[in-house]
């Protein structure tokens, strides 16, 4: 691999005396360009063939007015893709997700590109009771304003019905009743979307 040497030749130096260094500099240029790019003398030369983004070091990049910052950094378990808009300090996690079954509740979550988070899971409730839908890591503080909550599916037993009483803060209160309107126990799946 060629080593690039800057500031060569120096002002008083004859170019012939630094020919070998200049040649190595010239060889270093295509070595640099072919990283994630199509190289010289090939169709589509200069275009990206992939994008590799090492994690940033030194924390989150500083916000810059009138610019969009796209970078990779550490997520909860892997390197993830993030972006920031203009001079906003808000970081949007674009790729992190989990379906690791936290707390045995088949809990999962993902971020949507706009920064909205979607969380899903299952709950087993008797009568009127609550469950926490903001336990997935990482939690998202704005969820405390109350997300959109939907009961998506209940178990095959048709003898109970689930209704949402309230969905605010980090939890929802639901009511599980049987066909006679009496308190019952039921397992159901849910999905919550919010910031």
C-alpha positions as CSV (number, residue, x, y, z in Angstrom):
1,X,0.0,0.0,0.0
2,X,1.4,3.4,-1.0
3,X,2.1,6.0,1.6
4,X,1.0,9.6,0.8
5,X,3.5,12.3,1.7
6,X,2.3,15.8,1.9
7,X,4.2,19.0,1.2
8,X,6.5,17.4,-1.4
9,X,8.5,18.7,-3.1
10,X,9.6,21.5,-0.8
11,X,10.2,25.0,-2.3
12,X,14.0,24.7,-2.8
13,X,13.9,21.0,-3.8
14,X,14.5,19.8,-7.3
15,X,11.5,17.6,-8.4
16,X,14.0,14.9,-9.7
17,X,15.2,14.5,-6.1
18,X,11.7,13.6,-4.9
19,X,10.6,11.5,-7.9
20,X,10.1,8.3,-6.0
21,X,8.0,10.1,-3.4
22,X,5.9,11.8,-6.0
23,X,5.3,8.4,-7.7
24,X,4.2,6.9,-4.5
25,X,1.8,9.8,-3.9
26,X,0.4,9.2,-7.4
27,X,-0.1,5.5,-6.6
28,X,-1.8,6.4,-3.3
29,X,-4.6,8.3,-5.1
30,X,-6.2,5.4,-6.9
31,X,-5.8,3.3,-3.7
32,X,-7.8,5.8,-1.9
33,X,-10.5,6.3,-4.6
34,X,-11.3,2.6,-5.0
35,X,-12.4,2.4,-1.4
36,X,-16.2,2.3,-1.8
37,X,-15.9,3.7,-5.3
38,X,-15.4,2.3,-8.9
39,X,-11.8,3.0,-9.9
40,X,-10.2,4.6,-12.9
41,X,-10.7,3.4,-16.5
42,X,-13.8,1.3,-15.6
43,X,-17.4,2.0,-16.6
44,X,-19.1,4.1,-14.0
45,X,-15.8,5.2,-12.6
46,X,-16.0,7.5,-9.6
47,X,-19.5,6.3,-8.6
48,X,-20.1,4.6,-5.3
49,X,-20.4,0.8,-5.3
50,X,-21.1,0.8,-1.5
51,X,-20.8,3.0,1.5
52,X,-18.8,2.0,4.6
53,X,-19.2,4.3,7.6
54,X,-17.0,3.6,10.6
55,X,-18.4,4.7,14.0
56,X,-17.8,8.3,14.8
57,X,-15.4,9.0,17.6
58,X,-15.7,11.7,20.2
59,X,-19.4,11.6,20.6
60,X,-22.3,12.9,18.5
61,X,-21.3,15.2,15.6
62,X,-21.9,18.9,16.3
63,X,-25.1,20.2,14.5
64,X,-24.5,22.4,11.5
65,X,-27.0,24.9,10.1
66,X,-28.4,24.1,6.6
67,X,-26.8,20.6,6.5
68,X,-27.9,17.1,7.1
69,X,-25.5,14.9,9.0
70,X,-25.5,11.1,8.4
71,X,-23.2,9.0,10.4
72,X,-22.8,5.6,12.1
73,X,-22.4,5.1,15.9
74,X,-23.0,2.5,18.6
75,X,-26.5,1.4,19.2
76,X,-27.7,-0.8,22.0
77,X,-26.1,-3.9,20.5
78,X,-24.6,-3.0,17.1
79,X,-23.3,-0.2,14.9
80,X,-26.4,1.7,13.7
81,X,-27.1,4.5,11.2
82,X,-28.1,8.0,12.6
83,X,-28.8,11.4,11.1
84,X,-29.3,15.0,12.4
85,X,-31.1,17.8,10.6
86,X,-29.6,21.3,10.3
87,X,-28.6,22.8,13.6
88,X,-31.0,20.5,15.6
89,X,-29.5,18.6,18.5
90,X,-32.1,15.9,17.9
91,X,-30.6,12.6,16.8
92,X,-32.7,10.2,14.7
93,X,-31.8,6.5,14.9
94,X,-32.6,5.1,11.5
95,X,-31.8,1.4,11.8
96,X,-31.9,0.1,15.3
97,X,-34.5,-2.5,16.2
98,X,-35.0,-5.4,18.6
99,X,-37.1,-8.5,18.8
100,X,-35.3,-10.0,21.7
101,X,-38.3,-10.9,23.8
102,X,-37.6,-8.6,26.7
103,X,-39.2,-9.7,30.0
104,X,-40.7,-12.8,28.2
105,X,-43.4,-10.7,26.6
106,X,-42.3,-11.0,23.0
107,X,-41.5,-7.3,23.1
108,X,-39.9,-5.7,20.1
109,X,-39.2,-2.2,18.7
110,X,-37.9,-0.3,15.8
111,X,-37.3,3.3,14.7
112,X,-38.9,4.7,11.6
113,X,-36.9,7.2,9.5
114,X,-38.8,10.2,10.8
115,X,-37.6,9.4,14.3
116,X,-40.9,7.8,15.4
117,X,-40.6,4.6,17.4
118,X,-42.8,1.6,17.0
119,X,-43.1,-0.9,19.9
120,X,-45.0,-4.1,20.0
121,X,-45.6,-7.0,22.4
122,X,-48.1,-9.2,24.2
123,X,-49.9,-8.8,27.4
124,X,-52.0,-11.0,29.7
125,X,-54.6,-9.0,31.6
126,X,-57.4,-9.9,34.0
127,X,-60.3,-7.5,34.3
128,X,-59.3,-3.8,34.3
129,X,-55.6,-3.6,34.5
130,X,-52.6,-1.8,33.0
131,X,-49.4,-2.8,31.2
132,X,-46.2,-0.8,30.4
133,X,-45.5,-0.3,26.7
134,X,-42.4,1.8,27.2
135,X,-40.1,-0.8,28.7
136,X,-38.2,-1.6,25.5
137,X,-34.6,-0.5,25.4
138,X,-34.1,2.3,24.5
139,X,-37.2,4.0,25.9
140,X,-38.3,7.2,24.1
141,X,-39.1,10.1,26.4
142,X,-41.8,11.6,24.2
143,X,-43.9,8.5,24.6
144,X,-45.0,10.0,27.9
145,X,-47.3,12.2,26.0
146,X,-49.3,9.1,25.0
147,X,-48.8,7.1,21.8
148,X,-51.2,5.7,19.3
149,X,-52.1,2.3,20.8
150,X,-53.8,-0.5,18.9
151,X,-54.8,-4.0,20.0
152,X,-53.8,-6.1,17.0
153,X,-54.7,-9.7,17.8
154,X,-56.0,-11.7,20.7
155,X,-55.6,-15.4,21.4
156,X,-57.8,-17.9,19.5
157,X,-60.3,-18.0,22.4
158,X,-63.2,-15.8,21.2
159,X,-64.7,-15.7,24.7
160,X,-63.1,-12.5,25.8
161,X,-62.9,-8.9,24.4
162,X,-60.2,-6.3,25.0
163,X,-60.9,-2.6,25.1
164,X,-58.5,0.3,25.7
165,X,-59.6,2.5,28.6
166,X,-56.6,4.9,28.6
167,X,-53.2,5.2,26.9
168,X,-51.0,7.9,28.5
169,X,-47.7,8.1,30.2
170,X,-45.7,4.9,29.9
171,X,-48.7,2.5,30.2
172,X,-52.2,1.7,29.1
173,X,-55.2,0.5,31.0
174,X,-57.3,-2.0,29.3
175,X,-60.5,-3.9,30.1
176,X,-60.8,-7.6,29.5
177,X,-64.4,-9.0,29.6
178,X,-66.1,-12.2,28.5
179,X,-69.2,-12.3,26.3
180,X,-71.4,-11.8,29.3
181,X,-69.7,-8.6,30.2
182,X,-68.0,-10.0,33.3
183,X,-64.3,-9.7,34.1
184,X,-62.1,-12.2,32.3
185,X,-58.4,-13.1,31.6
186,X,-57.0,-12.8,28.1
187,X,-53.7,-12.6,26.2
188,X,-53.5,-10.2,23.3
189,X,-50.9,-8.5,21.1
190,X,-50.5,-4.8,21.0
191,X,-48.6,-2.1,19.0
192,X,-47.8,1.4,20.0
193,X,-46.4,4.2,17.8
194,X,-45.1,7.6,19.0
195,X,-42.2,9.8,19.9
